[in-house]
Amino acid sequence: MRRIFLAGVALGAVGCVVQSSRPPVTAGAGVVVDPKSETVSVDSSKVPFDARSCAVGQVLVRTASGWTCQTPPDVSPDHTPTVDSCAAGQLVSRTADGWACVDPPNPDQTPTVDGCSPGEFVQRTADGWACAPSIDVTRTPVVSPCGAGEVVFKTSTGWTCDSPINTAHTPYVMSCRSGEAVTMTDNGWACAKAVDVTKTPVVDQCAAGQLVSRTDAGWACVDAPDLSNTVAVTGCAAGQLVSSTGAGWTCVDAPDPTKTPVVSGCLSGEFVQSTGSGFTCAPAIDPQKTPVVSSCPSGEFVQSTGSGWTCAPAVDDQKTPVVSSCPAGEFVQSTGSGFTCAPAVDEQTTPVVPSSCPTGEYVRRTDSGWECAPLSGDVAGNAVNVTGVVAVANGGTGATTFSQGALMTMGVGAFAGLAPGAEGALLSVKGGAWFPEAPGALGLARRTTAAVTVYVRPNGSDTKCDGSVDADDSAGAEPACAFATPQGALDALPDVLLHSVTISLAAGTWRAAAGQTLIDLVKTMKSSVALTIEGSGAAGTTVLSGATDQDPNTAVGYRGLMTSVPVADLVLKNLYFDHFTDTAVRIDRSNAVLDGVHADDSTVGLVCADGAACSTATSFSATGNASWGILMSAGSQFSNSGTVTLDGNANGLDVSYASSYGASSSASFSATGTTYLPMLIVVGSAGGLNGTTTLGSTGLGSSGSQGLLTEESSVLNVSGTLDVTVAGKSAQALYTQLDSTAIIANATLNLNCSGVAGATALLTANRALTLLAGTVPVTVTGCANAVTDVTHATFSDASTAGTKTLNGATVGVDLLSVYVHGGFPTLNAASCARGSQCP
């Protein structure tokens, strides 16, 4: 802001003011000049200006009153819709995968109402949805279905079903007020005070030391009498009480406890009740007859369950009588079009008999009432002598023919035929009539009706496609196109799979979100059907990854595939799993066949646990995993009839906790380049190597490595060819310990220590047994010791072949305390060291 000052100049002896010769100041765009005050300012209507500094992240925004600081809107995809243009009539909606175009709700099926008033419910009308009040249970009977001959009537606790009553003998009144009781009057039953206050004390709680006394105005609390003026009595006999005689005091017998209540202090809400032989404290109400519930939620009512009371929604007023309170002696009666109040039955016009009539008798009228009497006369009837349509009121069906299906009737109308609906449809009641409806519409579990193949493509859609065709999503193809994700295809399947299902994945890459499982099997399957998940035929073209597009080499997804429910027959074919923080493939409590499956660069490649049965059809590989290639536990089984490759993992195969590994004679097992244990069999487990088995370790651990280790009461059977190579500190090619057994029968055994100092080809320790049975050629290369036995171990040859040849060891057998049975090995090196039982 600036001011312009004009100075006066004195001319001669007379002072005067001379106007400036400069032109007036004018304002440019965004600037305002006030000529009177000579003030220059910013035009706030054109230039953003706020005297306050905006907070970090805020922006200046033009409002109706000027400029102000505001926080900008959240434009992240999670908050701002990011979709292409939607079709006519569609809405933008947030889905689990982001924003998408969806059809608007169907107003015929979705309630559309303004906010209802308290106590009202949303109700379907002929014109749409509307708010309507709930029924008035004080005016509307709410009862279970009544028995034959019973009627609905009002009691003090609600409505009930019972036989018509005689009001002359049965109390019938409206609900009485608190403190009133039902009493008989000259005009019938009425509510009256429960006690006679002229005879029964009715007072508030008296002060300490006061007594209840009768006064002219009623009962009142008075001070206790002066004992000096109270007549005394001599000691009463045992069991007697002091009682006034009117003229004084005397001893009398105690009251009869069967007639006079004698109880301890009752709890709050209890009353004194006779048991027949005395009195007791009991609740005021009978919970079998009187509703006893906690407060019900809004819109629910108290309802009898047969064994008690519960809160339940309002009744269907299409089936429940809705009437005003009936006068005394009347009951609720159906008129055909509604309900009304009517008197109880007239015994003069309605048959009333003691009980149902015997077989062959019928009810007939007598001068004094009704009775059961035998059938008499010649009465006959058949289809020949009946013509026309017999009405329902006369015992007929009301029709001549019916459509195929079940016969049904509603109310008092004629019978009608219900034709069958589509296969798998169920009968449902809607609008007072029966009609077929799909189980899914009723919220029931869906089931497959035939074997099915569903397709998944990277450019499919989980919301617009049904997976029936192996094609990308497009407007012209929908819904006959592929799903977008394997989980989307699984979720769209029926809840129960009664037929074989194949999920076919095209070439492409699917990625798990951080901390999530990519494929979670949660469908219930019949034991005789198979679920197959297969990729494209080319190796590695169908990728299931736990890494992101931005960093494809770092695992963030939790698991690639897991069985959350038991699956009887799961086939995984031509699938490549990589980069998961936990497990690439986890099979729990299920049977799974691995056919051309790869599980790489995860924490564990494959887990078979909790009684799972895993097997190979052609091949399975797990490489570069940080912990195990294959981990088996809790009674699981692995059967190999193909090729298993477990190269470059920290550990190869762990068979533990009563699990087992077996291979066919044509199978191949390879685990090389591992940093610790290629194969481990522990804790009462069993293993069999029957094909070509190659084990190799780089031995990077400071304690060395074992090519194959058995321990803790495990059993290993080896046949075929076993090649074990180790390279580490104090390594052992084959190590048996802790009551375990290695049975090497009719096998070719090649143990290679690669010249590691102190390495042992075969180590038996801690009560273990290593048995070389049959003709077992053993080749030892580069090992310091061929056989080392320590701590009461046993090295045995149960065959009668006589000798075994251990070649290439510096020391043949190093014995501390060993038991040798059968033929002893023949060595081409020094035969024994440190052993008294050396031959």
Long-range contacts (C-beta under 8 A, 24 or more apart in sequence): 1-39, 1-40, 1-41, 2-40, 3-38, 3-39, 4-38, 87-475, 95-463, 97-462, 97-463, 97-484, 100-463, 102-463, 118-298, 119-298, 119-299, 121-299, 121-314, 134-299, 134-301, 134-314, 135-314, 135-315, 135-317, 135-320, 135-322, 137-301, 138-325, 139-322, 139-323, 139-324, 139-325, 140-315, 140-317, 140-320, 140-321, 140-322, 140-323, 141-320, 141-321, 141-323, 141-332, 142-301, 142-303, 142-315, 142-320, 144-304, 144-306, 151-331, 151-332, 151-333, 151-344, 152-321, 152-331, 152-332, 153-326, 153-331, 153-332, 154-325, 154-326, 157-289, 157-290, 157-291, 158-291, 158-302, 164-331, 164-344, 164-345, 165-344, 167-328, 167-329, 172-328, 172-329, 173-328, 174-325, 188-328, 189-328, 318-432, 336-411, 336-412, 408-434, 423-449, 424-449, 445-494, 445-495, 445-496, 446-494, 446-495, 446-496, 447-494, 447-495, 447-496, 447-497, 447-498, 448-493, 448-494, 448-496, 448-497, 448-498, 448-499, 448-501, 449-498, 449-499, 450-499, 451-499, 451-500, 451-501, 452-493, 452-499, 452-501, 452-502, 453-501, 453-502, 453-503, 453-504, 454-483, 454-489, 454-492, 454-493, 454-501, 454-502, 454-503, 454-504, 455-482, 455-483, 455-489, 455-504, 455-506, 456-482, 456-483, 456-484, 456-485, 456-486, 456-488, 456-489, 456-503, 456-504, 456-505, 456-506, 457-482, 457-483, 457-484, 457-506, 457-508, 458-484, 458-506, 458-508, 458-509, 458-510, 459-484, 460-484, 462-488, 462-489, 462-491, 462-492, 466-492, 467-492, 470-504, 470-506, 482-506, 485-510, 486-510, 486-518, 486-519, 486-533, 486-544, 487-518, 487-519, 487-520, 490-519, 490-520, 490-521, 490-522, 490-523, 493-523, 494-523, 495-523, 495-524, 496-523, 496-524, 496-525, 496-526, 497-523, 497-524, 497-525, 497-526, 497-529, 497-531, 498-526, 498-529, 499-526, 499-529, 500-529, 500-530, 500-531, 500-532, 501-529, 501-530, 501-531, 501-532, 502-532, 502-533, 502-534, 503-531, 503-532, 503-533, 503-534, 504-534, 505-533, 505-534, 505-535, 505-536, 505-542, 505-575, 506-536, 506-542, 507-535, 507-536, 507-538, 507-541, 507-542, 508-541, 508-542, 508-543, 509-543, 509-544, 509-545, 510-543, 510-544, 510-545, 511-545, 511-546, 511-547, 511-548, 511-549, 511-557, 512-544, 512-545, 512-546, 512-556, 512-557, 512-558, 512-559, 512-560, 512-580, 513-556, 513-557, 514-556, 514-557, 515-556, 515-557, 515-558, 515-581, 516-557, 516-558, 517-557, 517-558, 517-559, 517-560, 517-561, 517-562, 518-544, 518-546, 518-557, 518-559, 518-560, 518-561, 519-544, 519-560, 519-561, 519-562, 520-561, 520-562, 520-564, 521-561, 521-562, 521-563, 521-564, 521-565, 521-567, 521-570, 521-590, 522-564, 522-565, 523-565, 523-567, 524-565, 525-567, 525-568, 525-569, 526-568, 527-568, 527-569, 528-568, 528-569, 529-568, 529-569, 530-569, 530-570, 530-571, 531-567, 531-569, 531-570, 531-571, 532-570, 532-571, 532-573, 533-561, 533-570, 533-571, 533-572, 533-573, 533-575, 534-571, 534-572, 534-573, 534-574, 534-575, 535-573, 535-574, 535-575, 535-576, 536-574, 537-574, 538-574, 539-574, 539-576, 539-596, 539-598, 540-576, 540-598, 541-576, 542-574, 542-575, 542-576, 543-576, 543-578, 544-575, 544-576, 544-577, 544-578, 545-577, 545-578, 545-579, 546-578, 546-579, 546-580, 546-581, 546-602, 547-578, 547-579, 552-579, 553-579, 553-601, 554-579, 555-579, 555-580, 555-581, 555-601, 555-602, 555-603, 556-581, 557-581, 558-582, 559-583, 559-584, 559-586, 560-584, 560-585, 560-599, 560-602, 561-585, 561-586, 562-586, 562-587, 562-588, 563-587, 563-588, 563-589, 563-590, 563-592, 563-612, 564-588, 565-589, 566-590, 567-591, 567-592, 569-593, 571-595, 572-597, 573-597, 576-600, 577-602, 577-605, 578-602, 583-607, 584-622, 584-625, 587-612, 587-614, 587-636, 588-612, 593-617, 594-620, 595-619, 597-621, 598-622, 598-623, 599-625, 599-629, 600-624, 600-625, 601-625, 602-626, 603-627, 604-628, 604-629, 604-631, 605-629, 605-630, 605-646, 605-649, 606-630, 606-631, 607-631, 607-632, 607-633, 608-632, 608-633, 608-636, 608-637, 608-638, 608-659, 609-633, 609-634, 609-636, 610-634, 610-635, 610-636, 611-635, 611-636, 612-636, 612-637, 613-637, 613-639, 614-638, 614-639, 615-639, 615-640, 615-641, 616-640, 616-641, 616-642, 616-643, 616-644, 616-667, 617-641, 617-642, 618-642, 618-643, 619-643, 619-644, 619-645, 620-644, 620-645, 621-645, 621-646, 621-647, 622-646, 622-649, 623-647, 623-648, 623-649, 624-648, 624-649, 625-649, 625-650, 626-650, 627-651, 628-652, 628-653, 628-654, 629-653, 629-671, 629-674, 630-654, 632-656, 632-659, 632-661, 632-685, 633-657, 633-659, 634-658, 634-659, 635-659, 637-661, 637-662, 638-662, 639-663, 639-664, 640-664, 640-667, 640-669, 640-691, 641-666, 641-667, 642-667, 642-668, 643-667, 643-668, 643-670, 644-668, 644-669, 644-670, 645-670, 645-671, 646-670, 646-671, 646-674, 646-678, 647-671, 647-672, 647-673, 647-674, 648-672, 648-673, 648-674, 649-674, 649-675, 650-674, 650-675, 650-676, 651-675, 651-676, 651-677, 651-678, 651-680, 652-677, 652-678, 652-679, 652-680, 652-695, 653-678, 653-679, 653-680, 654-680, 654-682, 655-679, 655-680, 655-681, 655-682, 655-685, 655-686, 655-687, 655-714, 656-680, 656-681, 656-682, 656-683, 656-685, 657-682, 657-683, 657-684, 657-685, 658-683, 658-684, 658-685, 659-685, 660-685, 660-686, 660-687, 660-688, 661-685, 661-686, 661-687, 661-688, 661-689, 662-687, 662-688, 662-690, 663-688, 663-689, 663-690, 663-691, 663-693, 664-690, 664-691, 665-690, 665-691, 665-719, 665-720, 666-691, 667-691, 667-692, 668-692, 668-693, 668-694, 669-693, 669-694, 670-694, 670-695, 671-695, 671-696, 672-696, 672-697, 672-725, 673-697, 673-698, 674-698, 674-705, 675-699, 675-700, 675-701, 675-705, 676-700, 676-701, 676-705, 677-705, 677-706, 677-709, 678-707, 678-708, 678-724, 679-707, 679-708, 679-709, 680-709, 681-709, 681-710, 681-711, 681-714, 681-716, 681-740, 682-709, 682-710, 682-711, 682-712, 682-714, 683-712, 683-713, 683-714, 684-712, 684-713, 684-714, 685-714, 685-715, 686-714, 686-715, 686-716, 686-717, 687-714, 687-715, 687-716, 687-717, 688-716, 688-717, 688-718, 688-719, 689-716, 689-717, 689-718, 689-719, 689-720, 689-722, 690-717, 690-719, 690-720, 691-720, 691-721, 692-720, 692-721, 692-723, 693-718, 693-720, 693-721, 693-722, 693-723, 694-723, 695-722, 695-723, 695-724, 695-725, 696-724, 696-725, 696-726, 697-725, 697-726, 697-727, 697-728, 697-731, 698-727, 698-728, 699-726, 699-727, 699-728, 699-729, 699-731, 699-756, 700-728, 701-728, 701-729, 702-729, 703-729, 703-730, 704-728, 704-729, 704-730, 704-731, 704-732, 704-759, 705-731, 706-731, 706-732, 706-733, 706-734, 706-735, 707-731, 707-732, 707-733, 707-734, 707-751, 708-733, 708-734, 708-735, 709-735, 709-736, 709-737, 710-735, 710-736, 710-737, 710-740, 710-741, 710-742, 710-768, 711-736, 711-737, 711-738, 711-740, 711-768, 712-738, 712-739, 712-740, 713-738, 713-739, 713-740, 714-740, 714-741, 715-740, 715-741, 715-743, 716-740, 716-741, 716-742, 716-743, 717-743, 717-745, 718-742, 718-743, 718-744, 718-745, 718-747, 718-749, 719-745, 719-746, 719-747, 720-747, 720-748, 721-747, 721-748, 721-750, 722-747, 722-748, 722-749, 722-750, 723-750, 723-752, 724-750, 724-751, 724-752, 725-752, 725-754, 726-752, 726-753, 726-754, 726-756, 726-759, 727-753, 727-754, 727-756, 728-756, 728-759, 729-756, 729-758, 730-756, 730-758, 730-759, 731-756, 731-759, 731-760, 732-759, 732-760, 732-761, 732-762, 732-763, 733-759, 733-760, 733-761, 733-762, 733-783, 734-761, 734-762, 734-763, 734-770, 735-762, 735-763, 735-765, 736-763, 736-764, 736-765, 736-768, 736-769, 736-770, 736-793, 737-763, 737-764, 737-765, 737-766, 737-768, 737-793, 738-766, 738-767, 738-768, 739-766, 739-767, 739-768, 740-768, 740-769, 741-768, 741-769, 741-770, 741-771, 742-768, 742-769, 742-770, 742-771, 743-771, 743-773, 744-770, 744-771, 744-772, 744-773, 744-776, 745-771, 745-773, 745-774, 745-776, 746-773, 746-774, 746-775, 746-776, 747-776, 748-777, 749-776, 749-777, 749-778, 749-779, 750-778, 750-779, 750-781, 751-778, 751-779, 751-780, 751-781, 751-783, 752-780, 752-781, 752-782, 752-783, 753-780, 753-781, 753-782, 753-783, 753-784, 754-781, 754-782, 755-782, 756-782, 756-783, 756-784, 757-784, 758-784, 759-783, 759-784, 759-785, 760-784, 760-785, 760-786, 760-787, 760-788, 760-814, 761-785, 761-786, 761-787, 761-806, 761-809, 762-786, 762-787, 762-788, 763-787, 763-788, 763-789, 763-790, 764-788, 764-789, 764-790, 764-793, 764-794, 764-795, 764-818, 765-789, 765-790, 765-791, 765-793, 766-790, 766-791, 766-792, 766-793, 767-791, 767-792, 767-793, 767-794, 768-793, 768-794, 769-793, 769-794, 769-795, 769-796, 770-794, 770-795, 770-796, 771-796, 771-797, 771-798, 772-796, 772-797, 772-799, 772-804, 772-825, 773-797, 773-798, 773-799, 774-799, 774-801, 775-799, 775-801, 776-804, 777-805, 778-804, 778-805, 778-806, 778-807, 778-825, 779-807, 779-808, 780-806, 780-807, 780-808, 780-809, 781-808, 782-808, 783-808, 783-809, 783-810, 784-809, 784-810, 784-811, 785-809, 785-810, 785-811, 785-812, 785-813, 785-814, 786-811, 786-812, 786-813, 786-825, 786-827, 786-829, 787-812, 787-813, 787-814, 787-825, 788-813, 788-814, 788-815, 789-813, 789-814, 789-815, 789-816, 789-817, 789-818, 790-816, 790-817, 790-818, 791-816, 791-817, 792-817, 792-818, 792-819, 793-817, 793-818, 793-819, 794-818, 794-819, 794-820, 794-821, 795-819, 795-820, 796-820, 796-821, 796-822, 797-821, 797-822, 797-823, 797-824, 797-825, 798-822, 799-823, 813-838
